[in-house]
Amino acid sequence: MSSPAASKGAPSKQLSERAILVADRDEVSRTATASILRRLGFEVIEADSSRSALAQARQGSYACAILDLNLVEMSAFELCRRLLARSQWSWTPVIFTSSRQPRLDLRVSMQAGGFAYLPKPFRADNLMAVVGDALASQGPMRQVKPNRELVLARAEAAAGSV
């Protein structure tokens, strides 16, 4: 179930600079991810579909987004492209998650503009590390977009060691 703010006509609220969008149609997975992030002090906005995630994106900018590849209505890759095309999202790191084939999904995730790919199931410390890296990428060097080929090479090397 998506958060109440996703419903049509919901009033816009000011998001904190620690807001993270978590989009996953699997309620158990989405809730578990959100719970970990909330325990770390993040404001988490949940979405159960691509359409709901786009509606949430209109509410403001986020520190990062975590998108599961099994979203409905449009692919997570297309959702990522649409989010990053918005000026307020152009520097927002997008983390993809999935329990599908990691090597194939990894490459397509990076090509779609993703910052990282986190295979499911993942441990809380893995989620914390990836989110930490994503947030660190927004520091003083934020004016420079990440080198996608370098990120992809590092991610493929990490996936090969799993």
C-alpha positions as CSV (number, residue, x, y, z in Angstrom):
1,M,0.0,0.0,0.0
2,S,1.4,3.4,-0.8
3,S,1.6,6.2,1.7
4,P,-1.4,8.6,2.1
5,A,0.5,11.4,0.5
6,A,0.4,9.5,-2.8
7,S,-3.3,9.8,-3.0
8,K,-4.8,12.2,-5.6
9,G,-5.3,15.7,-4.3
10,A,-3.2,15.2,-1.1
11,P,-1.7,18.3,0.2
12,S,2.0,18.8,-0.5
13,K,4.3,18.7,2.6
14,Q,7.8,19.8,3.0
15,L,10.2,16.9,2.8
16,S,13.3,16.8,5.0
17,E,16.7,16.6,3.3
18,R,16.9,13.1,4.7
19,A,13.8,11.9,2.8
20,I,14.1,8.6,0.8
21,L,11.6,7.3,-1.6
22,V,11.2,3.5,-1.4
23,A,9.1,2.0,-4.3
24,D,8.4,-1.7,-4.1
25,R,5.2,-3.5,-4.9
26,D,6.0,-6.3,-2.4
27,E,4.7,-4.9,0.9
28,V,6.8,-7.0,3.1
29,S,10.0,-6.0,1.4
30,R,9.0,-2.3,1.2
31,T,8.1,-2.2,4.8
32,A,11.3,-4.0,5.9
33,T,13.4,-1.6,3.9
34,A,11.5,1.4,5.2
35,S,11.8,0.2,8.8
36,I,15.6,-0.1,8.5
37,L,15.9,3.4,7.1
38,R,13.5,4.9,9.7
39,R,15.6,3.4,12.5
40,L,18.6,5.2,10.9
41,G,16.7,8.5,11.2
42,F,15.5,8.9,7.6
43,E,12.1,10.2,6.5
44,V,10.8,7.4,4.3
45,I,8.1,7.8,1.7
46,E,6.7,4.5,0.4
47,A,5.2,3.8,-3.0
48,D,3.7,0.5,-4.2
49,S,3.8,1.2,-7.9
50,S,5.6,3.4,-10.5
51,R,2.6,5.7,-10.8
52,S,2.6,6.2,-7.0
53,A,6.3,6.8,-7.0
54,L,5.9,9.5,-9.7
55,A,3.2,11.1,-7.6
56,Q,5.5,11.1,-4.6
57,A,8.3,12.6,-6.7
58,R,6.2,15.6,-7.4
59,Q,6.1,16.3,-3.6
60,G,9.7,17.5,-3.7
61,S,13.3,16.4,-3.8
62,Y,14.7,13.4,-2.1
63,A,18.1,12.4,-0.7
64,C,17.8,9.2,-2.8
65,A,15.4,6.7,-4.2
66,I,15.3,2.9,-3.8
67,L,13.3,1.2,-6.7
68,D,12.5,-2.5,-6.9
69,L,12.7,-3.8,-10.5
70,N,9.3,-5.5,-10.2
71,L,7.2,-2.4,-10.1
72,V,4.0,-2.3,-12.1
73,E,2.6,0.2,-14.6
74,M,6.1,1.0,-16.0
75,S,9.5,-0.5,-15.5
76,A,11.7,0.7,-12.7
77,F,14.2,1.6,-15.4
78,E,11.7,3.9,-17.2
79,L,10.7,5.3,-13.8
80,C,14.3,6.1,-13.1
81,R,14.7,7.8,-16.4
82,R,11.6,9.9,-15.8
83,L,12.7,10.9,-12.3
84,L,16.2,11.9,-13.4
85,A,14.7,14.0,-16.2
86,R,13.1,16.2,-13.6
87,S,15.3,19.2,-12.7
88,Q,14.9,18.6,-8.9
89,W,15.9,14.9,-9.3
90,S,18.7,15.3,-11.8
91,W,21.4,14.6,-9.1
92,T,19.4,12.2,-7.0
93,P,21.0,8.8,-6.6
94,V,18.7,5.9,-7.5
95,I,19.4,2.5,-6.0
96,F,17.8,-0.5,-7.7
97,T,16.9,-3.7,-5.9
98,S,15.7,-7.1,-7.1
99,S,15.8,-10.8,-6.5
100,R,16.2,-11.5,-10.2
101,Q,19.4,-12.1,-12.2
102,P,22.0,-9.7,-10.6
103,R,24.5,-9.5,-13.5
104,L,22.0,-8.6,-16.2
105,D,20.0,-6.3,-13.9
106,L,23.2,-4.6,-12.7
107,R,24.3,-3.5,-16.2
108,V,20.8,-2.3,-17.2
109,S,20.4,-0.5,-13.9
110,M,23.6,1.5,-14.5
111,Q,22.6,2.2,-18.1
112,A,19.2,3.6,-16.9
113,G,21.0,6.1,-14.7
114,G,21.1,4.1,-11.5
115,F,23.7,4.8,-8.8
116,A,23.8,1.3,-7.4
117,Y,22.2,-2.1,-7.6
118,L,21.5,-4.1,-4.4
119,P,20.5,-7.7,-4.9
120,K,17.8,-9.2,-2.7
121,P,17.7,-10.5,-0.1
122,F,20.0,-7.9,1.4
123,R,21.2,-7.4,5.0
124,A,20.6,-4.1,6.8
125,D,24.4,-3.4,6.8
126,N,24.5,-3.7,3.0
127,L,21.5,-1.3,2.7
128,M,23.2,1.1,5.0
129,A,26.4,1.0,3.1
130,V,24.8,1.6,-0.3
131,V,22.6,4.4,1.0
132,G,25.6,5.9,2.7
133,D,27.6,5.8,-0.5
134,A,24.7,7.4,-2.4
135,L,24.3,10.2,0.1
136,A,28.1,10.8,0.2
137,S,27.9,11.3,-3.6
138,Q,25.9,14.4,-3.0
139,G,28.6,16.2,-1.1
140,P,30.9,19.0,-2.4
141,M,31.3,17.2,-5.7
142,R,27.6,17.2,-6.4
143,Q,28.1,19.3,-9.5
144,V,29.9,16.4,-11.2
145,K,27.7,13.5,-12.2
146,P,29.1,10.1,-11.3
147,N,31.2,8.3,-13.9
148,R,28.7,5.6,-14.8
149,E,31.3,3.3,-16.4
150,L,33.5,3.4,-13.2
151,V,30.4,2.8,-11.0
152,L,29.4,-0.1,-13.3
153,A,32.9,-1.7,-13.2
154,R,33.0,-1.5,-9.4
155,A,29.5,-2.9,-9.1
156,E,30.2,-5.8,-11.5
157,A,33.4,-6.6,-9.5
158,A,31.4,-6.6,-6.3
159,A,28.6,-8.8,-7.9
160,G,31.3,-11.3,-9.1
161,S,32.6,-11.7,-5.5
162,V,29.1,-12.6,-4.1
